[in-house]
């Protein structure tokens, strides 16, 4: 599903260069639920952006679902994101002047989906995230947990094979955070959607099958199988 090969990301800050990621390798299989952890500035959100084609690596290659992101131009990467990837962010990124239903339908309208199809898809997604009575509400009328569920419904509108979630529980209380994690886990297990989640919360990361630890731009891979924990630098690819 995802192959990161010898990937580095370097940002220029004036005359200085900042190495956000340094020659990393990782493989994520189709249908996995993976958590990416690490302190602020470690490179975990940069990695997520690269996986979603929001940015390109300075060196190395990234392949998602057989698509070589490095070989795509900006228009092609936009199409890749629209068809393959659902994004979920910490601050929801809902448009305040649009209703819940309109926010969810946004990507569908960009894909020239008919009004009848859009209405059917939106209503189904609202049922899936247990917000069927909120279609006409505005984001400001919802709790944080409800807004994040709308964001997840919007991410699912184009039936993505991959969900990239950046601190999806970061702005939520414990109960709402647990509900969001339960929903992501359900989508992973029942729909077979690959989920890659950035989180700083060790407890939240436990819902994942695998934890990737990022420190100082380097990926460490920690397998959790049958209680056995084996941490290795992911650069040592098998």
N, C-alpha and C positions, 0 to 999 in steps of 0.2 A: 504493500500500500504506500508506505513512505520510506524513501531511502535518502539519507543525508550523507554525502560522501565528501570528506576533506573540506568542510565548509568553514569559512572565516567571514567575518563581517567587520570592516574597519570604517570608522567615521572620522572625518577630518574636522578638528576643532581649531580653527585658525591655522597656525603652523604645526600644531601637534596632531598626532593620530591616536585615536582611541580604539583598541581592539575589543569589540563587544563579544565576538566569538572567535575561537582560535582552533582551526583545523580539526573540526569535530566530525565524527561518524555516528550514525544511529540508524536503526531499522525498526519500523513500527508496522506490525502486521495488520491486515484488514480485519476489522472487528475488535481490535484491542481498545481498552480504556487505559490511557497512560496519563499520569500526572507529572508535571514538570515543576520542580521545587528549586528554591535557591534564594539567597538574600537579595535585597534591592540592588540593582546595577549588575547582577550576575550574568545577564544575557538571556534570561528565560523568555521574556516578552519579545526580544529581538528574534529568538528562534521561532516563536509562534508566528510572527509577522512573515518570516521567510517561508514557513510551511504553507501559509495562506496566499503566497504570491503578492503580498502587499509591498514587499521589497525584494531585492535580489542580493545574493551573497557577493562579497568582493571576490572570493575565490571558492572553488568547489562546485559541486552539483547537487541539486535537489530534484528528486523524482517523486511525484504523487500520482498514484493510480496509473502508472505507465507514462505520465506526461512529464517531460523534462522542462521544468519551469525556467531554467536559464535560457532556453531556446525560444521562449515566447516574447513577443513584443508587448507593449502596454495594453493594447486593445485585446490581444489574445489572453493576457493574464486576467483582464476584467471578465472575459467570457468564462475562463476557468473558474474564477471565484463564484460567479453567478450559478454555474451548473454543478460544481463539485463541493463547495465549501459553505458551511453555515457558521457565522461568527457570533459569539456571545461575549459581551464586554461587561466589565465591572459596573460601569455607570449607565447601562442599559441602551443608551443612544437611541431612544425613541424620539420621534418628532412631536413636540408638544401640541402643535396646532392640528394634528391628525388624531382621529379616533383610534382605538385599539384595532378595529378591523382594518382601517386604512393603513396603519403601520405594518400589519402583517402582510397586507396585499401589495406592499410597495415593490418588492422584487418581482412579483407576478405581473404587475402592470408594466414594468420595464421589459418583461419578456413577451409582451403583447398577448397575454392570456385574456380570453373573453370574460366579460363581466359575470356571466353565469358560472363559468368555471371558477373564477376568483371567489365568488360568494360561497360556492360549495367547498372549496379548499379551506377558506378562512374559517367557516363554521366547523369543519372537521378538526382543524388544528386547535380551535378554542375548546372543543370538547376534550381533546387530548391533554391540554394543559389545565383543564378544569376551570375555564373562564368563560363558559358559554353565555353567561349573563352580562358580560362586560364589553360586548362588541362595539357599542355606541359610546362607551366611556372614553374620557381623555386620560392620558398618562398621569396628570396631576391628581386625578380622582382615585388613583390606585396606590396600594402599599408598595414598598420596595420589592417584596417577594412577588407580588402580582405583576409588576413591571418587568421583572426578570423572566417570568413565565411568558409574557408577551414577546420579549426579545427572543426566547427560545422558539416560540411558535413562528416568529418571523424567520429565524434561521432555518427552520424546517420546511418553509414554504416551497422551495425548489427541489425538495427531496435530495439533500446533499448526501454524499457518501462519507463526508468528514465534517465533524464539528470541532471548531477551535474555540475554546472558552478561556478567556483571560480574566482570572480572579472573579469567577461568576458569583461567588458568595461573599465577596469582599465588603459589600455595603449592606449586608443583611444580618439580621439577628440569628441566633442559633437555630430556631425552629424553621424560619424561612430558608435559611441556608441549607438545612438538612432536606427540606422539601425539594430544592433545586437539584441537589446532589442525587436524590432518589429519582428525580425525573431524568437526569442525564444518564444514570445507570440503567434505567428502564429502556431508554432509547437505544443504548448500547446493546443490551441483552436481547431485547425483543425485536428491534428493527435492524440489528447488525451494523449500526452506524459506528464508525471509528471515532473515538472521542480523545482529543488531546487537550488537557486542562492545565493551565498555569495556576498555581496556588501557593501561598506562603503558609497555609494551614495544614499541619501534619495530620490532623484528624480528617479534614476534607480529603486529603490525598489517599486515605485508606480505602476509599470506594474504588480506586483504580486497581487494575491488575498488576501494574508496574509503575515504579517511580523512577524518574530520571532527575538526577540532582545536578544542577548547574552552579558552578562556582568560578568566579574570575574568568568567564568566557569559555570554560572547559566543561564538557558534559561528563558526568559520572552516572553510571547505570546501576540501579539497584533492583535486582530481581527478588520477588517475594513469592516463593512457591513452597507450600507445605511447611511454612514457618521458617524456612531456610533463607537467610538474607546474604546475598553475595554482591558486594559493591566492587565494580571494576571501572576503570577509566574506559569510556566507550571508544576512545581512539584505537584501542587494541581490538579491532574487528576480527571476528572469526572468519 
